[in-house]
Amino acid sequence: MAIGNVKTTQDHLDRLSRSNPTTAIVELIWNALDAGGSAVEVTFETSNLGGISAIEVKDFGDGIDPSELDSSFGKIGDSLKKIRTRTPEGRTVHGSLGQGRFKAFALGAHATWNTTFKRNEKLYSYQISVIKDKLNSYRSTEPKETTFHKTGTVLRIDQISDKKVDTLVANTSQVDILQSIALYLMQYKDVNVTYDRKALDPSLTIKRKKKFILETIQDITGEAELTIIEWNIAYKGKKLYLCDTQGFSRDEIDGIIKFPGYDFTAYLQSESIDELYKTNELAAKTLNQKYKALLDTAKDKIRNYFTELAAEEASKIVEKWKEDKIYPFTEDEISHPVKKAESQVFDIVAARVYEHHKPFRDGENDAKELTLRLLRQAIENKPQNAIKIINEVLRLPKDKQDELAELLERTSLESVLNAANIVTKRIDTILGLEEIIFSKEWKKHLRERTQLHRLLVHELWVFGEQYTLDTDDESLKQVLIKHLRHLDRSDLAEQIGDVKLITDEGGIPDIMMSRKITRPDKKFEHLVLELKAPRVKIGPDEITQIEKYAFSVIDDERFSKSDVIWTFYLISNDFSKFAETKANSDDRPYGCIFSKGNATIWIKKWSDILHEAKYRYEFFRQKLEIEASREEGIQHLFDKYENIFKTAKTSGT
């Protein structure tokens, strides 16, 4: 008998062997699938007392040739599967680090691999054994010619003392194992896995399956794919598996969303998940922006899918209410996207009430109509308000109250309504700004500092959602103080003296905004705005003014420039010929008149600024079917900024 050593410590191997029984058996099934062949069999032996006494995992692959024994058993992180990325049948292998076999010792204290391989057209068998107390070594017998007819390996685990292992023969464990390998079995339909003498065949147990290609997600490599499966077997849960592009699970999350009435398994596949797995970043998943973006997108898609499904299932009852003319929404109303979302939530809740509240189900139509209108009113004002009606008036069973409360507490309807309101107001603001900046009558009277400037201080999103206000019509000294505070140098802010322009004059920029950025070499960007009344063309004098601000920052060592970007905008309706010439440069983008180090100066037209702002909201405007006009826009500005426009109204503009 030969003895081989594993090139790592016993402590490290002890950590690798720790696992719950289900995770351990799944890993051993993956190992068996990676060995090749078209089948894997998992069987259990029981003691006289009924507990599991031994476990066998059998594959029909090529067996383990003794020449590969050291690569297969003697190394960690340098498995033979790093070289053999596919099985002899062409299937992608799951593992590559040579760690999976140690999960056998999460189940028992002794493991043997009885393996048969082919050499020179003859079959040979031998045995490899490992005990839990000495995981850093293994023993192997001499290969002997055998009368077996097939190659393959049988892993036998015994000396089982943990009672938790007995759960492996429970139905719940079988369902968990099926979920773990379902995508693989659906991809490779010629592979058969039997578990406790029962075939694990997802095609026989799937009630409903839906696949989605997720829209482009920021910072995510390649396409992400989401598969949602509902089972026709006894399964209670809402689990998400995080998978690589081959469908191999790299992590899992229980209770991914709380949507009452549905149990499912979801599989999120992405190249980025494999990247996070290989760099060990899945362990700190909640801190990783890629992971968060993937997870948030998947959650939204799952929630939207089941919302639509529940509404569809409620449609038969809803159709009856429509026939009886007691349904509280008109056809015109639900043709609008926002009202459609509202009616979907209403349909789900009302259908559940109908199903579980006999007095409502058997009541007269007048009483039903009143109840339906009350529910609509409650959901429309605030979805959570409907909980009070469900609990105190309809008195549904406690478990059904909890289900509907969960649904209403997590509904995205309120967010949709709020978003629609924000988008409507912002589109009105853009149209109103176009009117006061471009119309001839307004251009004559609009005041730069007391009107346009005052209004824009409250509407900074026009220049980009990412910015926040730092200074408003304040001196360069205040600009420097805010800048130092951003860099956590408030101690210096208390000590600074006057800050002058490069020409030794005082200076007051109109607005300075800031945003934190994620580039490794930069911390912040400051955006400094100089606004001109619409009737003023940008010319030499205006350009000189913005250059003074920029050059003063560049010249003053107190304005740290090593980890901060400084951007200066000079904005008005039009350019003089001088400014147009400056704006056109062979080596800079249109409008950029200066660029040095971390500082740039831009001259911009209001038409470009507002066009970019309008473009950002055009998609939402179309999807939400928002109608807007300049008349509504200017009225919105008058209503919102009555004090600012009081003088304008009295002067006739």
C-alpha positions in Angstrom: 0.0 0.0 0.0 1.4 3.4 -1.0 1.0 6.6 1.1 0.7 10.0 -0.5 0.7 13.4 1.0 -1.5 16.4 0.4 0.6 19.6 0.0 -1.2 21.7 2.6 -1.9 21.7 6.4 -4.4 19.6 8.3 -6.0 22.8 9.6 -6.6 24.1 6.1 -8.2 20.8 5.1 -10.3 20.7 8.2 -11.8 24.1 7.1 -12.4 22.8 3.6 -14.3 19.8 4.9 -16.8 21.8 6.9 -20.2 22.1 5.4 -23.9 21.3 6.0 -24.9 17.8 4.7 -26.9 19.1 1.7 -24.1 21.4 0.4 -21.6 18.5 0.9 -23.6 15.9 -1.0 -24.2 18.5 -3.9 -20.4 19.1 -4.1 -19.8 15.3 -4.3 -22.4 15.0 -7.1 -20.6 17.8 -9.0 -17.3 15.9 -8.6 -19.0 12.7 -10.0 -20.5 14.6 -12.9 -17.0 16.1 -13.7 -15.6 12.6 -13.8 -17.6 12.0 -17.0 -20.0 9.3 -18.0 -23.7 9.7 -18.5 -24.9 8.9 -15.0 -24.4 9.5 -11.3 -26.0 7.4 -8.6 -26.3 8.4 -4.9 -27.4 5.6 -2.5 -27.8 5.3 1.3 -27.4 2.4 3.7 -29.3 2.5 7.0 -28.5 1.0 10.4 -30.9 -1.1 12.4 -32.0 2.1 14.2 -33.0 3.7 10.9 -30.2 6.3 10.6 -27.8 6.6 7.7 -24.7 4.4 8.2 -23.1 4.8 4.8 -23.3 6.8 1.6 -22.2 5.9 -1.9 -21.7 8.3 -4.8 -21.0 6.4 -8.1 -19.9 7.8 -11.4 -19.3 6.1 -14.7 -16.4 8.2 -15.9 -12.9 7.1 -16.9 -11.8 6.3 -13.3 -8.6 7.6 -11.7 -5.4 6.4 -13.4 -2.6 6.0 -10.9 -0.4 8.3 -12.9 -2.9 11.1 -12.1 -3.3 10.2 -8.4 -1.0 12.9 -7.2 -2.7 15.6 -9.3 -6.1 14.4 -8.1 -5.4 13.8 -4.4 -2.1 15.4 -3.6 -2.7 19.0 -4.6 -5.1 21.8 -3.6 -5.8 24.7 -6.0 -4.0 22.9 -8.8 -6.5 20.2 -9.8 -6.3 18.2 -13.0 -9.6 19.9 -13.9 -7.7 23.1 -14.4 -6.2 21.4 -17.5 -9.3 19.3 -18.4 -12.0 21.9 -18.6 -14.4 19.4 -20.2 -15.5 15.9 -19.6 -14.7 13.2 -22.3 -18.3 13.7 -23.5 -17.7 17.5 -24.0 -19.6 18.8 -20.9 -18.1 21.8 -19.0 -16.6 20.7 -15.6 -17.8 22.4 -12.4 -14.7 22.5 -10.2 -11.0 23.2 -10.8 -9.4 23.6 -7.4 -9.4 20.0 -6.2 -11.3 20.8 -3.0 -14.7 19.1 -3.5 -13.7 15.6 -2.4 -13.0 16.9 1.2 -16.7 17.6 1.6 -17.0 13.8 2.1 -15.7 14.4 5.6 -18.6 16.8 6.4 -20.6 13.5 6.3 -18.4 10.8 7.8 -15.0 10.1 9.3 -13.8 7.6 6.6 -13.9 7.6 2.8 -12.8 5.2 0.2 -12.7 5.7 -3.6 -12.9 2.3 -5.4 -11.9 3.2 -8.9 -11.6 1.3 -12.2 -9.6 2.6 -15.2 -8.5 1.4 -18.6 -4.9 0.9 -19.7 -3.9 -0.9 -22.9 -7.4 -2.1 -23.5 -7.5 -3.8 -20.0 -9.4 -2.7 -16.9 -7.7 -2.3 -13.6 -9.1 -1.5 -10.1 -7.7 -0.2 -6.9 -8.7 1.7 -3.8 -7.8 5.1 -2.3 -8.7 5.8 1.3 -8.6 8.8 3.6 -9.5 9.3 7.3 -10.8 12.5 8.7 -8.1 12.8 11.4 -5.4 12.7 8.7 -6.7 14.6 5.8 -3.2 15.6 4.7 -2.4 12.0 3.6 -4.0 9.3 1.6 -3.4 5.6 1.1 -3.7 3.7 -2.2 -3.6 -0.1 -3.0 -1.8 -1.6 -6.0 -4.0 -1.7 -9.2 -5.1 -5.2 -10.2 -6.7 -6.4 -13.4 -10.4 -6.7 -12.9 -13.4 -8.5 -14.5 -15.5 -5.3 -14.2 -17.0 -4.3 -17.5 -17.0 -0.5 -17.0 -14.7 2.2 -15.8 -15.8 4.6 -13.0 -15.5 5.4 -9.3 -17.6 4.6 -6.3 -17.0 6.9 -3.3 -18.1 5.3 -0.1 -18.4 7.3 3.1 -18.9 5.6 6.5 -18.3 6.1 10.2 -21.2 8.6 10.2 -22.0 10.0 13.6 -23.7 13.4 12.9 -27.4 13.0 13.1 -27.9 15.9 10.7 -26.7 13.6 7.9 -30.0 11.7 8.3 -31.8 14.7 6.8 -30.3 13.8 3.4 -33.1 11.2 2.8 -35.8 13.8 3.6 -37.9 15.2 0.7 -36.7 18.7 1.4 -33.1 17.7 0.9 -33.9 16.0 -2.4 -35.6 19.2 -3.6 -32.7 21.3 -2.6 -30.3 19.0 -4.5 -32.5 19.0 -7.6 -32.6 22.9 -7.5 -28.8 23.0 -7.2 -28.1 21.0 -10.4 -31.4 21.7 -12.4 -29.8 24.1 -14.9 -27.0 21.6 -15.6 -29.5 18.7 -16.1 -31.6 20.9 -18.4 -28.6 21.8 -20.5 -27.2 18.2 -20.7 -30.3 16.1 -21.1 -28.4 12.9 -21.7 -27.1 12.9 -18.1 -29.1 11.0 -15.5 -28.7 11.5 -11.7 -30.5 9.1 -9.3 -30.7 10.0 -5.7 -31.9 7.5 -3.1 -33.1 5.4 -6.1 -35.2 8.2 -7.5 -34.4 10.1 -10.7 -33.7 13.8 -10.3 -35.4 15.0 -13.5 -36.3 18.7 -13.6 -38.4 18.2 -16.7 -40.8 16.1 -14.7 -41.1 18.5 -11.8 -41.3 21.9 -13.4 -44.7 23.6 -13.2 -43.7 26.8 -15.0 -40.4 28.2 -16.3 -39.6 31.7 -17.5 -36.3 33.0 -18.8 -35.3 36.7 -19.1 -32.3 38.5 -20.6 -31.7 41.3 -18.2 -31.2 44.8 -19.7 -27.7 46.3 -19.7 -26.5 46.6 -16.1 -23.8 49.2 -15.3 -20.3 47.7 -14.8 -21.5 44.1 -15.5 -19.6 42.1 -18.0 -21.7 40.6 -20.8 -25.3 39.7 -20.7 -27.1 38.6 -17.5 -29.7 35.9 -17.7 -32.5 35.2 -15.1 -34.4 31.9 -15.1 -37.4 31.5 -12.8 -38.8 28.0 -12.1 -41.9 27.1 -10.1 -42.1 23.4 -9.1 -45.0 21.0 -8.9 -43.4 19.2 -6.0 -43.7 20.0 -2.3 -41.4 23.0 -2.0 -41.8 26.1 0.2 -39.2 28.7 -0.4 -38.0 31.6 -2.6 -34.3 30.9 -3.4 -31.9 32.6 -5.8 -28.8 30.8 -7.1 -26.0 33.0 -8.4 -24.5 31.1 -11.3 -21.7 31.5 -13.9 -22.6 31.4 -17.6 -22.5 27.6 -17.6 -25.2 27.4 -14.9 -22.9 26.3 -12.1 -24.1 27.8 -8.8 -21.5 29.8 -7.0 -23.7 31.1 -4.1 -27.3 31.1 -3.1 -29.7 33.4 -1.2 -32.8 32.2 0.6 -35.9 34.4 0.7 -34.8 36.6 -2.1 -38.2 38.4 -2.2 -41.3 38.1 -0.1 -44.1 37.6 -2.6 -47.1 35.8 -1.0 -48.7 32.8 -2.7 -45.7 31.8 -4.9 -42.7 29.5 -4.2 -39.9 29.3 -6.7 -36.2 28.9 -7.5 -34.5 31.6 -9.6 -31.1 31.3 -11.3 -29.1 34.4 -12.1 -26.3 33.7 -14.7 -23.6 36.2 -15.4 -19.9 36.3 -16.3 -19.5 38.8 -13.5 -20.6 36.3 -11.0 -17.8 34.0 -12.1 -15.3 36.9 -11.9 -16.5 37.6 -8.3 -16.3 34.0 -7.4 -12.7 33.5 -8.7 -11.5 36.6 -6.9 -13.3 35.6 -3.6 -15.4 38.7 -3.7 -18.7 36.8 -3.3 -17.9 36.4 0.4 -18.2 40.2 0.8 -21.0 40.5 -1.7 -23.0 43.2 0.0 -20.1 45.6 -0.3 -19.5 44.9 -4.0 -21.2 47.3 -6.4 -21.3 44.8 -9.3 -23.0 42.3 -7.0 -25.5 44.9 -5.8 -26.4 46.0 -9.3 -27.0 42.4 -10.4 -29.0 41.5 -7.3 -31.2 44.7 -7.5 -32.0 44.1 -11.1 -32.8 40.4 -10.5 -35.1 41.3 -7.5 -37.0 43.9 -9.6 -37.5 41.4 -12.5 -38.7 38.6 -10.1 -41.1 40.9 -8.3 -42.5 42.3 -11.6 -42.9 38.8 -13.0 -44.9 37.5 -10.1 -46.9 40.8 -9.9 -48.0 40.3 -13.5 -48.6 36.6 -13.0 -50.8 37.2 -9.9 -52.7 39.8 -11.8 -53.2 37.4 -14.7 -54.5 34.7 -12.4 -56.8 37.2 -10.8 -58.2 38.3 -14.3 -61.1 35.7 -14.3 -62.5 37.2 -11.2 -61.9 40.7 -12.5 -63.7 40.0 -15.7 -66.7 38.9 -13.7 -66.6 42.2 -11.8 -66.4 44.1 -15.1 -69.4 42.3 -16.5 -71.3 43.2 -13.3 -70.1 46.8 -13.7 -68.7 46.9 -10.2 -64.9 47.0 -11.1 -63.6 50.4 -9.9 -61.3 51.1 -12.9 -62.4 52.2 -16.4 -60.7 50.8 -19.6 -59.4 54.3 -20.4 -57.7 54.5 -17.0 -55.9 51.2 -17.2 -54.5 52.1 -20.7 -52.2 54.5 -18.9 -49.0 52.8 -17.6 -49.2 54.3 -14.1 -52.9 53.3 -13.6 -52.1 49.9 -15.1 -49.5 49.3 -12.4 -52.0 50.5 -9.7 -54.8 48.3 -11.1 -52.4 45.2 -11.1 -51.8 45.6 -7.4 -55.5 46.2 -6.8 -56.4 43.0 -8.8 -54.1 40.8 -6.8 -55.3 42.1 -3.4 -59.0 42.1 -4.4 -58.8 38.6 -5.8 -57.2 37.3 -2.6 -59.9 39.0 -0.5 -62.5 37.4 -2.8 -60.9 34.0 -2.3 -60.6 34.1 1.5 -63.5 36.3 2.6 -66.8 34.5 2.3 -69.1 37.4 3.2 -67.6 39.4 0.4 -67.7 36.5 -2.1 -71.4 35.8 -1.4 -72.5 39.5 -0.9 -74.7 41.6 -3.1 -73.1 43.5 -5.9 -73.7 46.9 -4.2 -71.8 45.8 -1.2 -69.0 44.3 -3.4 -68.7 47.6 -5.3 -68.4 49.6 -2.1 -65.6 47.3 -0.8 -63.8 47.4 -4.1 -63.9 51.2 -4.3 -62.7 51.4 -0.7 -59.8 49.1 -1.5 -58.9 51.1 -4.6 -59.0 54.4 -2.6 -56.7 53.0 0.1 -54.2 51.5 -2.4 -54.2 54.7 -4.5 -53.5 57.0 -1.6 -50.9 54.8 0.0 -50.7 51.0 -0.5 -50.1 50.3 3.1 -53.4 51.9 4.1 -55.2 48.9 2.6 -53.8 46.8 5.4 -56.1 48.4 7.9 -59.2 47.6 5.8 -58.0 44.0 5.4 -57.3 43.6 9.1 -60.1 45.5 10.8 -63.0 45.4 8.3 -62.7 42.3 6.3 -61.1 40.2 9.1 -59.3 37.7 6.8 -57.5 34.8 8.4 -54.2 35.8 10.1 -52.0 34.1 7.6 -53.8 35.7 4.7 -53.6 39.1 6.4 -49.8 38.6 6.7 -49.5 37.6 3.1 -51.3 40.7 1.8 -49.5 42.9 4.2 -46.2 41.7 2.9 -47.3 42.3 -0.7 -48.5 45.8 0.1 -45.5 46.7 2.2 -43.2 45.7 -0.6 -45.2 46.9 -3.6 -43.4 49.1 -6.0 -46.6 51.0 -6.9 -45.9 53.9 -4.5 -42.4 54.2 -6.1 -44.0 54.2 -9.6 -46.4 56.9 -8.6 -43.7 59.0 -7.0 -41.4 58.6 -10.0 -44.2 59.6 -12.4 -44.8 62.7 -10.3 -41.1 63.6 -10.3 -40.7 63.1 -14.0 -43.8 65.1 -14.8 -42.6 68.1 -12.7 -39.1 68.0 -14.2 -40.4 67.9 -17.7 -42.7 70.8 -16.9 -39.6 72.7 -15.4 -37.5 72.1 -18.6 -40.4 73.3 -20.8 -40.9 76.3 -18.6 -37.1 77.1 -18.7 -37.2 76.9 -22.5 -40.0 79.5 -22.5 -38.3 82.0 -20.2 -34.9 81.6 -21.7 -35.7 81.6 -25.4 -38.9 83.6 -25.9 -38.2 87.2 -27.0 -40.5 88.8 -24.4 -38.9 86.9 -21.5 -35.3 87.5 -22.7 -35.9 91.3 -22.4 -36.8 91.2 -18.8 -35.4 88.0 -17.2 -32.9 88.9 -14.5 -29.7 86.8 -14.1 -29.2 86.9 -10.4 -32.6 87.6 -8.8 -34.6 85.3 -11.1 -32.7 82.8 -13.3 -30.0 82.2 -10.7 -32.4 81.9 -7.8 -34.6 79.4 -9.7 -31.7 77.1 -10.8 -30.3 76.9 -7.3 -33.4 74.7 -6.6 -33.2 72.8 -9.9 -29.6 71.6 -10.0 -30.6 68.3 -11.6 -30.7 70.2 -14.9 -26.9 70.0 -14.9 -26.8 66.4 -13.8 -28.4 64.2 -11.1 -25.1 63.5 -9.5 -24.3 67.0 -8.2 -25.1 68.7 -4.9 -25.0 72.4 -4.1 -21.9 73.7 -2.3 -21.9 77.5 -2.7 -24.5 79.9 -4.1 -23.3 83.4 -5.0 -20.5 83.3 -2.5 -16.9 84.4 -2.5 -13.9 82.4 -3.6 -13.0 82.1 0.1 -16.2 80.2 0.7 -15.6 78.0 -2.3 -12.2 77.1 -0.8 -13.7 76.4 2.6 -16.3 74.0 1.1 -13.5 72.4 -1.0 -11.4 71.7 2.1 -14.3 70.3 4.0 -14.9 67.8 1.2 -11.3 66.6 1.6 -11.8 66.3 5.4 -9.5 69.2 6.1 -11.8 71.4 8.1 -8.8 72.3 10.3 -7.3 74.2 7.4 -10.6 75.8 6.5 -10.6 77.7 9.9 -7.2 79.2 9.2 -7.4 80.6 5.6 -7.3 84.2 4.8 -8.6 86.1 1.8 -8.8 84.3 -1.6 -8.3 86.6 -4.6 -8.6 86.2 -8.3 -5.4 85.9 -10.3 -5.8 89.6 -11.1 -5.8 90.3 -7.3 -9.5 91.2 -7.3 -12.3 89.6 -5.3 -14.4 87.0 -7.0 -17.9 85.6 -6.6 -18.8 82.6 -8.8 -22.6 82.1 -9.2 -22.9 78.4 -8.2 -20.5 75.6 -7.2 -21.7 72.0 -7.1 -19.8 68.8 -6.2 -20.0 65.1 -6.6 -18.1 62.2 -5.2 -16.6 60.0 -7.9 -15.2 56.5 -7.8 -12.1 56.7 -10.0 -9.1 55.4 -8.0 -7.0 58.5 -8.7 -9.8 61.1 -7.9 -12.1 61.8 -5.0 -14.3 64.7 -6.1 -15.4 66.8 -9.0 -16.3 70.4 -8.5 -18.6 72.0 -11.1 -18.5 75.9 -11.0 -21.2 77.7 -13.0 -21.2 81.2 -14.3 -24.7 82.1 -15.6 -25.5 85.0 -18.0 -28.9 86.5 -18.7 -30.3 85.0 -22.0 -30.0 88.3 -23.8 -26.2 88.4 -23.2 -24.0 86.7 -25.8 -20.9 85.0 -24.6 -18.0 87.1 -25.7 -14.4 88.1 -24.7 -15.4 89.8 -21.5 -17.5 86.9 -20.3 -14.8 84.4 -21.2 -12.2 86.4 -19.4 -14.3 86.4 -16.3 -14.6 82.5 -16.2 -10.9 82.2 -17.0 -10.1 84.3 -14.0 -12.0 81.9 -11.7 -10.3 78.9 -13.3 -6.8 80.3 -13.4 -7.1 81.4 -9.8 -7.9 77.9 -8.7 -5.0 76.5 -10.7 -2.6 79.2 -9.3 -3.7 78.8 -5.7 -2.0 75.8 -4.0 -4.7 75.7 -1.4 -7.1 74.4 -4.0 -5.9 70.8 -4.0 -5.8 69.6 -7.6 -4.1 66.2 -7.2 -7.3 64.2 -6.4 -10.0 66.7 -7.5 -11.4 67.5 -10.9 -12.4 71.2 -11.5 -14.9 71.9 -14.3 -16.1 75.5 -15.1 -19.2 76.3 -17.2 -20.0 79.6 -18.7 -23.7 79.5 -19.9 -25.8 81.8 -22.0 -28.1 81.7 -25.1 -25.6 82.4 -27.8 -21.9 82.9 -28.7 -20.3 85.9 -30.3 -18.0 85.1 -33.3 -15.0 85.3 -30.9 -16.6 82.7 -28.6 -17.6 80.5 -31.5 -14.0 80.5 -32.7 -12.8 79.6 -29.2 -15.4 76.8 -28.9 -14.1 75.1 -32.1 -10.7 73.6 -31.5 -8.9 70.8 -33.3 -7.6 69.2 -30.1 -10.6 69.6 -27.8 -14.3 68.8 -27.8 -16.7 71.5 -29.0 -17.2 74.1 -26.3 -14.1 73.2 -24.3 -11.9 76.4 -24.4 -9.3 75.4 -21.9 -7.9 72.1 -20.5 -4.9 71.7 -18.3 -4.2 69.2 -15.6 -7.4 68.5 -13.7 -9.1 71.8 -14.8 -11.3 72.4 -17.8 -13.4 75.4 -19.0 -16.5 75.1 -21.1 -18.7 77.6 -22.8 -22.2 76.2 -23.3 -25.6 77.3 -24.7 -28.8 76.9 -22.8 -30.2 75.0 -25.7 -27.6 72.3 -25.3 -28.0 72.2 -21.5 -31.8 71.8 -21.7 -31.6 69.4 -24.6 -29.4 67.1 -22.5 -31.7 67.4 -19.5 -34.8 66.7 -21.6 -33.1 63.7 -23.3 -32.4 62.1 -19.9 -36.2 62.1 -19.2 -37.5 61.3 -22.7 -37.5 57.6 -22.1 -39.6 57.9 -18.9 -41.9 60.4 -20.6 -42.7 58.0 -23.4 -43.1 55.0 -21.1 -45.3 56.9 -18.6 -47.2 58.6 -21.5 -46.8 62.0 -19.9 -48.2 64.9 -21.9 -46.6 68.3 -21.4 -46.6 71.8 -23.0 -44.7 75.0 -22.5 -47.9 76.7 -21.2 -48.1 74.0 -18.4 -44.3 74.4 -17.9 -44.4 78.1 -17.3 -47.4 77.8 -15.1 -45.5 75.2 -13.0 -42.6 77.6 -12.6 -45.0 80.5 -11.6 -46.7 78.3 -9.1 -43.5 76.9 -7.6 -41.5 80.1 -7.6 -44.2 82.8 -7.1 -41.8 85.1 -5.2 -39.1 84.9 -7.8 -41.5 85.7 -10.7 -43.6 88.3 -8.9 -41.8 91.2 -10.5 -41.9 89.4 -13.9 -45.7 89.1 -13.7 -46.2 92.7 -12.9 -44.0 93.8 -15.8 -46.1 91.8 -18.2 -43.8 88.9 -19.1 
